[in-house]
Amino acid sequence: MNLKYFALLGIAGAFFMLFYMSPQEMVQVSVQSALEEVVAEKSTEVVNEDVMAGILPYKTTHPSVVSDYLENLADMVYVGTFSLVFEGEVDEQLEEMISDNFPGTKIKSFVLEEDMSKKELDEVVDDLDGFVLGITDFSHYLPKGVADFHDELSRTVIETFDFWQLDEVEVGSWQTLYVVMKYAEEVEAQDVEIVDHTNSSNGDDFEDSVSSFYILFKDGEISADRAVTVMALGDIMMGRYVRTLMDRENNPARSFEKIRGKEDRFFYGADTFFANLEGPIKGEGYRSGTSVVFGFHEDTAPLLKSFGFDVLSLANNHILNQGWDGLDSTYAALNNSGMTACGHPTEIDRSSVVHRYFGSKHYAFVCFDDVAHRIDRGEAVELIADIDEETDYTIVSIHWGVEYAHTPHNSLQVEPAHAFVDAGADVVIGHHPHVVQTFEIYNGAPIFYSLGNFIFDQYWSYDTEEQLGVGLALGASSDDGGSVLRFYLFPMHSDKSQPYLMNESEQERFYDRFINWGGYDDDMATQIRSGVIEIEL
């Protein structure tokens, strides 16, 4: 048998949750049926392709179910050597069950620690042979929608062997992925098949969940195309009462406490985190009370970077509140913290376009302000067209529109947005109105007219504390093997400058209002309520 074939298994705690939610007998029947169905579905293909594969849970809480499945697996394939890669500790029960079902099979177990260097991991790779089975779970402690979006990055990083982005993947052990993918690269088994992808939510999209991938690495070259993922959020204002509460509670990260999730996992799982920085960073900041003159403390940049922000738009009506010196100090602060500034407050500036590269993909952020300084639309369209010629994807961010209006203004927003798309924009993201506005899909491109505030201190109305995050997966794979732009909607609310994902009742209320604002047809309304919209490319 060609030992270039092996499998990486990532499986989560769905079995744990089911066990506690249902009688054990029901769980075992349900899980066993699911496993047997996967085996039956894949067995012919696996045998015909001479592929060794394993589907086993991380930590065997249901040994009888796993044992039954291993018996089925043993009928399908011959395995001379199992190289098992664990995170943290060996699962001795799993080793035992493999021995029972594969008599005479040699088992080599490797335990990876969180602090292992890549040099140490490479030494592990050198010791692997035979059938390599990596065991790790993926997106943890997050509602299903966020987990599904994070898994878009996991999928494309694995399929395209993008080692540079492994540390951004939302996974239990990136070290396990590294070891298995490196082994696959060395034995030229880079044709990746994702056999299955599941989530432990069990139908409840609002409970914390864990997701699972079942993956085969087969002899061959990389066949997948790199997708690009972006998490786009609204306006960030780190002064005024936002700062007062941070200082009062002696907690610089106060505004992120309700959205960050366990282990800050909300802020993983995307190639780029993007938002609008609604003011300058300069020195000790500017104590402005209720004034509309903003200035943020110099600790703002490292704080935002610590939560994974990569690109921030400075094209807005507050970035010059501390003069041109404030703009210069903001550029310096972002650069020194490893972030990139997008846009210019008064000009259409080609040099302020942000270019990003992942794998073979090149995409750009083009940022404009049309509030404090009206843009020349002709120049804006020309710049977008030029950038579109150079990139795979062009994302336009613009500060525009009428404050506190939930529907976009035709001449100020709709008309220029359509012109941007016609010039080559693949996505348009709007800021400034301080409330959520509707989106539309125009000529295959989503236009989000306003995401609302992300971190702000406008506590005086429900609507100004309502916001929308958008997860973009550009060039993602569809079920039929095609390429799509898939975007995820994350309705949020803010409690005194602390955004959080809406619960079920809040989300239902939000979607009722949102659909009414946009006058969407029944099909689009259904997609909106699902939180995921897909556009064929």
Order of alpha helices (4+ residues) and beta strands (2+ residues): beta-alpha-alpha-alpha-beta-alpha-beta-alpha-beta-alpha-alpha-beta-beta-beta-alpha-beta-alpha-beta-alpha-beta-beta-beta-alpha-beta-alpha-beta-beta-beta-beta-beta-beta-beta-alpha-alpha-beta
